[in-house]
Amino acid sequence: MTTTIDPDTGISPKGLSKGTVTVLGAVVIGVSTIAPAYTFTAAIGPTVSAVGLQVPAIIIIGFIPMLLVAFGYRELNKAIPDAGTSFTWGTRAFGPYLGWMTGWGLVIATVLVLSNLAGIAVDFLYLLIAQITGDASIAELAADPFINVATCLAFMALATWVSCRDITTAQRVQAFLVGFQVLVLVGFGAVALFRANGGDALDHTPIDASWFNVFDAPSLSAVVAGLSLSIFIFWGWDVVLTMNEEAKDPKRTPARAAAITIVVVLGLYLLLAIALLSFAGNGDTGLGMGNPDIQDNVLFHLSNPIMGPLGWLISLAVLSSSAASLQSTAISPARTLLAMGHYRAVPKRFASVHPRFLTPVFGTIVSALVASTFYAVMRFVSENVLWDTITALGMMVCFYYGLTALSAVWYFRKTAFGSAKTAFTQCIAPLVGGVVLVALFVQTLIDSFDPEYGSGSEIGGVGLVGILGVGMLVLGLVLMLVMRVREPAFFRGEVLPKGVNKGGLDTAAHFVR
């Protein structure tokens, strides 16, 4: 089959279901992918250890580059509403090589984080059962690698099955899970604030304006570490843009949903951070937020002290969060791989969609299989390697977000300054956001070679997180060179041509075969 590429956008349809994603549906899936309950409980402890009481300031500052980058995403989506998002936009702006690597950053980050989400779901499943039954030994089942991996694979299989069905089904499932999660978290934060101000707190710490002053943080390196974590907790909102070809209004619905998503999540994070700091303080002993013994699961450890007999709701919320995100996160790499296959940047098998559900089933299944295999192998080899890999993903997020933002600057460079509004949204905002994220990527990469970074694992005196980060980029380069041999047309710019925004492509009509 030969499909003519739109001469104005440089893209072509891929067979996805059109007009099925609403703004509300996209927001639900966006919040689900970010997984605020799971993400917050995993990130708040290390962030408190890094910056102390200045967590609210770090959350806000981490939100700013996300907001600036979102302007670039919005403008690119309006001009090129393609399911490949970062891959397609990077290719149209910078050419096939940098575009391919931008797409690789998105795919590898989302595929590998699936394994972590499944692992978290396993932990909280057994924690929840233990809380409800009062039998603490049940929680220890998650430590058995055979039980852990078997349960993880079951979660992954279920999430993959839902993801492979039509996008309407996914929206309905997510609406229930996300609604429950947000309701519990808001209630948890409200009760924590009420008890803190009522004199019934573990270590009441009065809310102070200094919490919002980043200059009160311990050091610049602490701020950088905190920012990396802060950016990670917002990661995932861009999934709504990968559904742009399925949206009711492809040029507006995804952008509106992305903006609403990150603002909602910002408010939720600030509520929880302020409430828990006020209730438990930032001490490094007992149930203080800075205690390394509770940092891996802060919400669980504080659930009973705050919620009493209803503490199990927190475990259920985090379980719902990780399970929902497991399903919704699979949407992003599957659609990016669909676009890459469609434009012949990866094997064309990835370009197929299910004839009934109109979803990229092959890409979804491959993503799930890779994530499942990775988790199973790493769970038996070393948990440190597994968690250090997840830590390294923060670098990949900065990498592909930063390049995508800079793609907007370069793509719109000839039209951006037609008005003050477009100058800001198409150039200034994405330029600042992109530079900040690329700088964070470089700084984090340098820091990650320190053996003390992450779990403290090292190889030959070099930090494992740094090795993994570079390894993922090198693997992408190798795969790209293999595809260059197999599909030279894409890398010659014949399938998805490089071009700037000037009312059409730089070349005549092209074709996808």
Stockholm file with secondary structure:
# STOCKHOLM 1.0

chainA/1-513         MTTTIDPDTGISPKGLSKGTVTVLGAVVIGVSTIAPAYTFTAAIGPTVSAVGLQVPAIIIIGFIPMLLVAFGYRELNKAIPDAGTSFTWGTRAFGPYLGWMTGWGLVIATVLVLSNLAGIAVDFLYLLIAQITGDASIAELAADPFINVATCLAFMALATWVSCRDITTAQRVQAFLVGFQVLVLVGFGAVALFRANGGDALDHTPIDASWFNVFDAPSLSAVVAGLSLSIFIFWGWDVVLTMNEEAKDPKRTPARAAAITIVVVLGLYLLLAIALLSFAGNGDTGLGMGNPDIQDNVLFHLSNPIMGPLGWLISLAVLSSSAASLQSTAISPARTLLAMGHYRAVPKRFASVHPRFLTPVFGTIVSALVASTFYAVMRFVSENVLWDTITALGMMVCFYYGLTALSAVWYFRKTAFGSAKTAFTQCIAPLVGGVVLVALFVQTLIDSFDPEYGSGSEIGGVGLVGILGVGMLVLGLVLMLVMRVREPAFFRGEVLPKGVNKGGLDTAAHFVR
#=GR chainA/1-513 SS CCEECCTTTSCCCCSCCCSCBCHHHHHHHHHHHHCHHHHHHHHHHHHHHHHGGGHHHHHHHHHHHHHHHHHHHHHHHHHCCCTTTHHHHHHHHHCHHHHHHHHHHHHHHHHHHHHHHHHHHHHHHHHHHHHHHTCGGGGGGGGSHHHHHHHHHHHHHHHHHHHHSCHHHHHHHHHHHHHHHHHHHHHHHHHHHHHHHTTCCSSCCCCCGGGGCGGGSSCHHHHHHHHHHHHHHHTTGGGGGGGGGGBSSTTTHHHHHHHHHHHHHHHHHHHHHHHHHHHHCSCSSTTCTTCTTTGGGHHHHHHHHHHGGGTHHHHHHHHHHHHHHHHHHTHHHHHHHHHHHHTTSSCGGGGCCCTTTCSCHHHHHHHHHHHHHHHHHHHHHCHHHHHHHHHHHHHHHHHHHHHHHHHHHHHTTTTGGGSHHHHIIIIIHHHHHHHHHHHHHHHHHHHHTSTTSTTSCEETTEEHHHHHHHHHHHHHHHHHHHHHHHCHHHHTTSSSCCCCSSSSCSSSCCEEC
#=GC SS_cons         CCEECCTTTSCCCCSCCCSCBCHHHHHHHHHHHHCHHHHHHHHHHHHHHHHGGGHHHHHHHHHHHHHHHHHHHHHHHHHCCCTTTHHHHHHHHHCHHHHHHHHHHHHHHHHHHHHHHHHHHHHHHHHHHHHHHTCGGGGGGGGSHHHHHHHHHHHHHHHHHHHHSCHHHHHHHHHHHHHHHHHHHHHHHHHHHHHHHTTCCSSCCCCCGGGGCGGGSSCHHHHHHHHHHHHHHHTTGGGGGGGGGGBSSTTTHHHHHHHHHHHHHHHHHHHHHHHHHHHHCSCSSTTCTTCTTTGGGHHHHHHHHHHGGGTHHHHHHHHHHHHHHHHHHTHHHHHHHHHHHHTTSSCGGGGCCCTTTCSCHHHHHHHHHHHHHHHHHHHHHCHHHHHHHHHHHHHHHHHHHHHHHHHHHHHTTTTGGGSHHHHIIIIIHHHHHHHHHHHHHHHHHHHHTSTTSTTSCEETTEEHHHHHHHHHHHHHHHHHHHHHHHCHHHHTTSSSCCCCSSSSCSSSCCEEC
//
